[in-house]
Amino acid sequence: MVSASWASRVLIEDIRANNDISAKSLNAILFQRFGVQMAISTLYRVKHKALAEIHGSHDESYAFLPKYCEMIKSTNPGSFVFCAWVQLQEHEKPLVFKSIFISFKGVLDGLKACRSLIGVDGAHLKGNYGGVLLSAVALDANNELYPFAWAIVSGEDTDNWCFFVWNLKNMLKDLGRGNSWCIISDRQKGINLALTELWNEADKRYCCKHLVANWKKAFPGPLLFSLFWKSCGAFSPFTFKKAMEQLDKVNQAGRKWLSNLGDQTRWTKHKFNTELKCDVNKTNFVESFNATLGLDRCRPVLTLLEGIRRNTMVRIASRRQQCETWER
């Protein structure tokens, strides 16, 4: 009589209150209320059944994406939404989800008052079918996060980054800033190639946090580590020149390694475009946004998209309420 279906029915409210509850805690609740215990493997099935009933199954969630896009367009006119499906070789099989790109009209209107620096990065999803969440985050005038576009794709490769960059470019074309945008990325898994082919007119920056990881492999040691950050964080040509001179004395190959990165406007602060009014040289702010999603990355794709929408909406609305209290 003590089956997984019965247990999921009597424990659903406990799992709803805490989606991350452990199997050991569920067993303790069953013993306290009903005097029974279940195997740990069975409790994992119980939790899976309950979560599927609470948030919907992963299969059904993907099937609802076309309707979700149409709902966004009808309730938020002016939003930029695109969903792609592919046909497998066997024509008798149904279409398979490929990618989805979303940006709401209200967020795009607020982007006009943000800085022109855009950070892009990917985060792996932990659902049944995996996938990658690609996100674009800007910085507002107070240097706080302003997420405005996100996409779900099958993997982080050149084709999917081309899909994301192409939609991002077409979406930002109507904001009236021309080619004044600057994109900062980690240069990994095809993103640099996608930016070069599809949006070469936009300015580019490299994440120094990812650059230093490769630097330490080629030039280990605390002295070279400090010289790397001194050259990347130099605010004046004089400071940059001093860092290069010290680097030549320690290891001349390090200067050659830095020169292979390309234009200095992409990795050292004293060459950054001053019109942006932003000296950020790391993509930590994009990774911070991905970290705020938390358990949503484990849930079905539709629940994940709603979680991102709610996260962004609450973030912007709370800032507006706070600034309304300022004395003008």
Disulfide bonds with the S-S distance in Angstrom:
none
